[in-house]
Amino acid sequence: MVSWSSRSSLVWDRNTTLHYVIAFTSRDESQHIVTCAVRLAASVKATVTILKVIANPQSVGVVAELIATDEPYNLAQDEVQEVVQELLKENIDAKGIVRSVDNVGEGLVSITAELAADAIFLGTRDVASKRSLLCEDDPIADYVINHCPATVVLVRPKKSN
């Protein structure tokens, strides 16, 4: 818990454990986001939840529903658990959640709220225009920014050298 003291300085109650959610897409795509979030989490001994949401086939369309199997969910579960195990080995208090949702943005927001997380870390696209800067080109990020009750930490893509 962070609060303002009567001396107008920021005070952090070190007895309160912070909880960070990391919006996870895939191991490769989310590596930089996980690294950034975990670096901060380790510095304040925060709990981390790796969260992957998968769009329900019914919400995507009839054809997707007809060819839907449990395989994408099972693969996602395996991938998230691999990352969680790596974090646990690094002494990071971590857990993983994979959920099927009708709308990815709404799912990220509702699960983050359900977990009473302090912040959600979310990857963004490379900023090339004012529209991109405001995440108007990314409906998921735009929804999370405008609706999430927790602090939203946007992680820009890692620049290649």
C-alpha positions, -999 to +999 in steps of 0.1 A: +000+000+000+013+034-010+000+065+007+008+102+013+020+111+048+013+144+065+048+155+054+037+152+017+061+124+009+053+091-006+052+062+020+051+026+011+039+001+036+064-027+032+041-051+050+017-050+021+024-074-007+018-059-042+003-080-069+012-076-105-007-093-135+013-098-167-008-100-198+008-130-216+004-138-253+032-163-260+067-170-247+084-152-275+061-122-278+058-117-240+095-122-230+103-085-228+071-078-209+077-105-184+113-094-179+103-058-172+075-068-148+096-093-130+124-069-125+101-045-108+083-073-089+116-086-075+126-052-063+094-049-042+088-086-035+055-085-054+034-115-063+031-121-100+003-137-120+010-147-156-024-142-173-033-156-207-068-150-220-080-169-251-111-158-271-139-183-269-145-200-303-182-191-300-173-154-299-151-156-330-176-173-352-194-205-363-165-219-383-141-214-354-165-231-331-168-261-354-131-267-355-124-257-319-107-282-296-092-280-262-057-281-277-051-242-278-062-240-241-040-270-231-010-256-250-015-222-234-017-238-200+016-257-205+033-225-218+021-204-188+031-231-163+066-233-178+071-196-173+057-198-137+081-226-129+110-205-142+099-176-120+095-198-089+131-210-094+142-173-093+123-169-060+095-149-075+061-156-060+042-165-092+011-183-104-005-187-138-040-184-151-054-193-185-091-184-192-114-185-222-132-152-226-157-137-251-137-104-253-099-103-246-099-067-233-129-072-211-114-105-199-081-089-189-099-061-170-123-084-152-097-109-142-073-082-130-101-067-109-111-101-096-075-107-084-075-072-068-042-067-086-022-035-081-011-033-117-013-050-150+016-051-174+006-050-210+026-050-242+021-024-269+029-020-305+057+002-317+047+039-314+048+054-349+019+079-347-002+099-322-029+073-327-005+045-317+007+065-287-029+067-275-033+030-283-062+038-306-047+013-331-048-014-305-084-021-293-073-044-265-048-020-250-072+009-255-100-010-236-076-020-208-063+015-204-098+030-202-115+004-181-090-013-158-093-004-121-056-013-115-026+007-127-018-001-163+019-004-172+025-003-209+056-020-221+069-009-254+085-034-277+122-040-272+142-021-298+164-043-319+201-032-322 
